[in-house]
């Protein structure tokens, strides 16, 4: 997907950013506990499994980061943007 098109979609997805190489989108959440970070990571994992579209997920005390990229396409696709929107709806 062209960078300009990705940027237009990201404008509607608060918190999500395009990687410097343009091949992935990611968002990081900050929390006041490990438990909340783990909950967000699990939520992202369950949604991904249900959709069969799996992100990279990193979390630790006070943070969770989710990164979407469609490896078979070599970058960001509409599926990545849809998954980001779904996660935004449930995670806030």
ROSE-836020 format. One record per residue: x, y, z of N, C-alpha, C, O in turn; residue number from 0. Coordinates in steps of 0.02 Angstrom, whole numbers. Atoms other than C-alpha are relative to their C-alpha. Example, Ala and Ser with C-alpha at 12.3 -4.5 7.8 and 13.67 -1.06 7.14 Angstrom:
% residues 2
((45; -59; 0); (615; -225; 390); (45; 60; 0); (97; 59; 33); 0)
((-42; -59; -3); (684; -53; 357); (-39; 55; 37); (-14; 110; 45); 1)
***
This chain:
% residues 92
((43; -59; 0); (0; 0; 0); (45; 62; 0); (93; 65; 38); 0)
((-41; -61; 3); (71; 171; -45); (-1; 39; 66); (-50; 40; 102); 1)
((-8; -37; -62); (134; 280; 97); (-53; 53; 11); (-76; 62; 68); 2)
((51; -52; -7); (10; 420; 63); (-67; -30; 20); (-104; 0; 60); 3)
((62; 33; -18); (-135; 299; 75); (2; -25; 73); (-48; -19; 109); 4)
((-8; 22; -70); (-68; 226; 238); (-8; 60; 46); (-43; 57; 96); 5)
((3; -60; -41); (-47; 402; 308); (-72; 25; 7); (-92; 47; 61); 6)
((71; -22; -2); (-228; 445; 264); (-39; -44; 49); (-79; -18; 88); 7)
((34; 45; -46); (-289; 292; 358); (23; 11; 72); (-17; 9; 119); 8)
((-26; -10; -67); (-175; 323; 506); (-28; 63; 33); (-31; 68; 94); 9)
((30; -62; -27); (-252; 496; 525); (-65; -15; 37); (-87; 25; 79); 10)
((63; 19; -34); (-411; 405; 581); (12; -51; 56); (-35; -75; 87); 11)
((-17; 50; -51); (-318; 287; 700); (45; 31; 53); (106; 27; 49); 12)
((-40; -34; -52); (-263; 384; 855); (52; -47; 32); (37; -104; 52); 13)
((-53; 36; -34); (-97; 327; 926); (43; -44; -45); (98; -62; -25); 14)
((-38; 43; 45); (-39; 223; 777); (48; 40; -42); (32; 95; -65); 15)
((-52; -34; 39); (120; 268; 685); (29; -48; -52); (31; -108; -42); 16)
((-33; 38; 52); (205; 211; 527); (74; -6; 17); (105; 43; 36); 17)
((-71; 11; -12); (378; 135; 549); (41; 41; -49); (18; 58; -103); 18)
((-44; -41; 42); (524; 233; 477); (10; -31; -69); (17; 5; -119); 19)
((-9; 32; 65); (544; 103; 339); (-65; -9; -39); (-65; -34; -95); 20)
((64; 3; 33); (358; 111; 298); (-31; -69; -6); (-79; -78; -42); 21)
((22; 69; 8); (334; -76; 319); (-43; -27; 57); (-61; -85; 56); 22)
((40; 23; -57); (236; -83; 482); (-33; 60; 33); (-11; 117; 25); 23)
((31; -51; -42); (119; 14; 595); (2; -25; 72); (-2; -85; 84); 24)
((-3; 21; -70); (130; 14; 784); (-31; 52; 45); (-38; 111; 27); 25)
((26; -44; -52); (54; 86; 939); (24; -25; 67); (30; -86; 78); 26)
((-21; 18; -68); (114; 90; 1119); (-49; 31; 49); (-68; 89; 43); 27)
((43; -22; -55); (2; 103; 1271); (42; 2; 63); (87; -39; 71); 28)
((-33; -6; -65); (62; 158; 1443); (-51; -14; 55); (-108; 9; 52); 29)
((43; 18; -56); (-10; 89; 1605); (37; 10; 66); (97; 22; 67); 30)
((-31; -7; -66); (20; 102; 1791); (13; -67; 33); (31; -70; 92); 31)
((-13; 66; -29); (39; -85; 1815); (18; -50; -55); (3; -41; -114); 32)
((-16; 55; 44); (105; -243; 1737); (-64; -36; -22); (-70; -57; -79); 33)
((62; 36; 13); (-67; -322; 1749); (-38; 31; -59); (-61; -6; -103); 34)
((36; -34; 55); (-148; -192; 1634); (37; -9; -66); (5; -18; -118); 35)
((-39; 11; 61); (-6; -209; 1508); (-11; -71; -27); (-19; -81; -87); 36)
((11; 70; 20); (-28; -398; 1506); (-71; -9; -27); (-81; -48; -74); 37)
((69; 5; 24); (-216; -378; 1484); (-5; 25; -72); (-38; -6; -114); 38)
((2; -26; 68); (-191; -270; 1330); (35; -48; -48); (9; -60; -103); 39)
((-35; 47; 43); (-64; -392; 1259); (-43; -62; -14); (-45; -86; -71); 40)
((44; 57; 9); (-185; -536; 1286); (-59; 17; -45); (-79; -24; -87); 41)
((56; -22; 42); (-328; -439; 1208); (22; 2; -74); (-14; -22; -117); 42)
((-25; -3; 69); (-223; -405; 1053); (12; -70; -28); (-2; -83; -86); 43)
((-14; 68; 22); (-171; -587; 1045); (-64; -38; -17); (-67; -73; -68); 44)
((64; 34; 13); (-350; -652; 1057); (-33; 26; -63); (-59; -13; -103); 45)
((29; -28; 60); (-412; -532; 924); (38; -24; -62); (8; -41; -113); 46)
((-41; 22; 56); (-268; -579; 811); (-13; -72; -18); (-18; -90; -77); 47)
((12; 71; 12); (-298; -764; 831); (-68; -11; -33); (-74; -51; -79); 48)
((66; 6; 29); (-483; -744; 792); (-1; 21; -73); (-39; -6; -113); 49)
((-2; -25; 68); (-441; -649; 633); (54; -34; -42); (59; -22; -103); 50)
((-57; 33; 33); (-289; -757; 589); (46; 52; -33); (69; 44; -89); 51)
((-45; -53; 23); (-186; -598; 571); (40; 23; 61); (15; 61; 102); 52)
((-37; -3; -62); (-47; -595; 699); (53; 56; 1); (96; 59; -43); 53)
((-49; -53; -7); (51; -442; 757); (60; -22; 42); (60; -77; 70); 54)
((-53; 7; -51); (213; -428; 853); (-25; 37; 61); (-49; 93; 56); 55)
((23; -29; -62); (171; -393; 1034); (57; 0; 50); (90; -51; 60); 56)
((-50; -5; -53); (290; -330; 1167); (-34; 34; 60); (-72; 81; 52); 57)
((27; -33; -59); (244; -287; 1346); (45; -13; 60); (85; -59; 61); 58)
((-38; 5; -62); (319; -261; 1516); (-34; 45; 51); (-91; 65; 42); 59)
((30; -41; -52); (289; -161; 1673); (-16; 69; -29); (29; 107; -47); 60)
((23; -67; 19); (186; -11; 1620); (-7; 14; -74); (-24; 70; -93); 61)
((8; -14; 71); (184; -32; 1431); (-20; -63; -39); (-6; -119; -18); 62)
((15; 52; 49); (116; -136; 1288); (7; 32; -69); (-18; 87; -80); 63)
((-9; -25; 68); (165; -113; 1106); (-22; -54; -50); (-3; -112; -43); 64)
((25; 46; 51); (78; -193; 957); (23; 27; -68); (16; 86; -83); 65)
((-25; -18; 67); (152; -193; 781); (-31; -46; -52); (-25; -107; -47); 66)
((29; 38; 54); (59; -247; 626); (38; 10; -65); (59; 66; -81); 67)
((-29; -1; 67); (136; -290; 458); (-20; -65; -33); (-22; -117; -1); 68)
((16; 61; 36); (87; -414; 325); (64; -24; -34); (82; 1; -87); 69)
((-65; 23; 24); (248; -508; 298); (-3; -27; -71); (43; -16; -111); 70)
((6; 28; 67); (185; -599; 144); (-6; 53; -54); (10; 41; -112); 71)
((7; -55; 48); (148; -431; 61); (59; 48; 4); (66; 92; -38); 72)
((-58; -43; -6); (309; -350; 120); (-13; 68; 29); (26; 115; 19); 73)
((15; -65; -30); (225; -209; 215); (-70; 4; 27); (-101; -46; 44); 74)
((66; -14; -29); (64; -131; 273); (-54; -12; -52); (-49; 9; -109); 75)
((58; 12; 43); (-101; -191; 200); (-63; 24; 36); (-60; 45; 94); 76)
((64; -19; -30); (-283; -151; 232); (-15; -43; 61); (-44; -18; 109); 77)
((11; 43; -58); (-289; -300; 351); (33; 28; 63); (4; 25; 117); 78)
((-35; -30; -57); (-161; -215; 464); (-39; 59; 27); (-45; 67; 88); 79)
((37; -60; -21); (-262; -55; 468); (-66; -20; 33); (-88; 12; 81); 80)
((62; 24; -30); (-423; -150; 504); (13; -27; 70); (-25; -12; 117); 81)
((-16; 28; -66); (-341; -243; 648); (17; 56; 50); (-1; 52; 109); 82)
((-16; -57; -43); (-273; -79; 718); (-64; 35; 23); (-71; 52; 81); 83)
((64; -32; -17); (-448; -3; 712); (-38; -42; 50); (-67; -15; 97); 84)
((35; 44; -47); (-523; -154; 799); (31; 4; 70); (-4; 7; 120); 85)
((-33; -4; -65); (-393; -146; 936); (-13; 67; 33); (-23; 71; 94); 86)
((16; -67; -28); (-422; 41; 959); (-70; 1; 31); (-80; 29; 84); 87)
((70; -1; -25); (-609; 11; 981); (-5; -33; 68); (-41; -8; 112); 88)
((8; 37; -63); (-587; -113; 1123); (51; 21; 53); (38; 13; 113); 89)
((-52; -18; -49); (-428; -47; 1204); (-1; 73; 21); (23; 91; 75); 90)
((3; -71; -15); (-461; 138; 1198); (63; 37; -14); (67; 98; -2); 91)
***
